[in-house]
């Protein structure tokens, strides 16, 4: 059986990783994090095109542009951060 994760799962898991790795999340990105964590797949993706909604895409780009996110992802073994599962 193959489990398909929602496309918003990976960015949300990365945000939860800040707590798991004890890396301090940047205060200037807090509203972006709150926005991403509030999303369901129905909110995040346009069902007709399967693309992220523009505001979601912009928030995800900001998350990945944050240098501390790269530090958190580098320590993903400390928490569950998978891009797929079977």
LINFEN-V127070 format. One record per residue. N is the residue number from 0. RES is the residue in three letters. OMEGA is omega in whole degrees, -180 to 180 (* if undefined). NEAR is the number of other C-alpha atoms within 10 Angstrom. D_CENTER is the distance of its C-alpha to the mean C-alpha in whole Angstrom. Layout:
n & res & omega & near & d_center
N & RES & OMEGA & NEAR & D_CENTER
N & RES & OMEGA & NEAR & D_CENTER
This chain:
n & res & omega & near & d_center
0 & UNK & 179 & 5 & 24
1 & UNK & 178 & 7 & 21
2 & UNK & 178 & 8 & 18
3 & UNK & 180 & 10 & 16
4 & UNK & 176 & 13 & 12
5 & UNK & -178 & 14 & 11
6 & UNK & 179 & 16 & 9
7 & UNK & -177 & 20 & 6
8 & UNK & -177 & 19 & 6
9 & UNK & 177 & 17 & 5
10 & UNK & 179 & 21 & 1
11 & UNK & 178 & 19 & 3
12 & UNK & 178 & 18 & 5
13 & UNK & 178 & 22 & 5
14 & UNK & 177 & 20 & 6
15 & UNK & 179 & 17 & 8
16 & UNK & 177 & 24 & 10
17 & UNK & 177 & 21 & 11
18 & UNK & -177 & 13 & 14
19 & UNK & -178 & 16 & 14
20 & UNK & -179 & 17 & 15
21 & UNK & 172 & 9 & 17
22 & UNK & -178 & 13 & 15
23 & UNK & 179 & 10 & 16
24 & UNK & -178 & 17 & 13
25 & UNK & -177 & 13 & 15
26 & UNK & -178 & 9 & 17
27 & UNK & 179 & 8 & 17
28 & UNK & -174 & 13 & 13
29 & UNK & -179 & 11 & 13
30 & UNK & 177 & 11 & 14
31 & UNK & 179 & 17 & 10
32 & UNK & 178 & 21 & 8
33 & UNK & 178 & 12 & 11
34 & UNK & -178 & 12 & 10
35 & UNK & -179 & 23 & 7
36 & UNK & -179 & 16 & 8
37 & UNK & -171 & 10 & 11
38 & UNK & 165 & 15 & 10
39 & UNK & 179 & 13 & 12
40 & UNK & 179 & 14 & 12
41 & UNK & 178 & 12 & 15
42 & UNK & -170 & 14 & 14
43 & UNK & -169 & 21 & 11
44 & UNK & 173 & 20 & 14
45 & UNK & -175 & 13 & 17
46 & UNK & -179 & 12 & 19
47 & UNK & -178 & 6 & 22
48 & UNK & -174 & 8 & 20
49 & UNK & 177 & 10 & 17
50 & UNK & 172 & 13 & 15
51 & UNK & 171 & 19 & 12
52 & UNK & -174 & 15 & 14
53 & UNK & -179 & 12 & 15
54 & UNK & 178 & 13 & 14
55 & UNK & 179 & 19 & 10
56 & UNK & 179 & 15 & 11
57 & UNK & 179 & 12 & 12
58 & UNK & 178 & 18 & 9
59 & UNK & 176 & 19 & 7
60 & UNK & 178 & 12 & 10
61 & UNK & 178 & 14 & 10
62 & UNK & -178 & 21 & 7
63 & UNK & 178 & 14 & 9
64 & UNK & -179 & 11 & 12
65 & UNK & -179 & 13 & 12
66 & UNK & -180 & 10 & 14
67 & UNK & 176 & 16 & 13
68 & UNK & 178 & 20 & 10
69 & UNK & 177 & 14 & 12
70 & UNK & 179 & 14 & 14
71 & UNK & -178 & 24 & 11
72 & UNK & 178 & 19 & 10
73 & UNK & 180 & 11 & 14
74 & UNK & -175 & 14 & 15
75 & UNK & 178 & 18 & 13
76 & UNK & 179 & 13 & 16
77 & UNK & 179 & 12 & 16
78 & UNK & -178 & 17 & 13
79 & UNK & 176 & 13 & 12
80 & UNK & -179 & 18 & 10
81 & UNK & 174 & 13 & 11
82 & UNK & 173 & 13 & 11
83 & UNK & 179 & 12 & 14
84 & UNK & 177 & 9 & 16
85 & UNK & * & 6 & 20
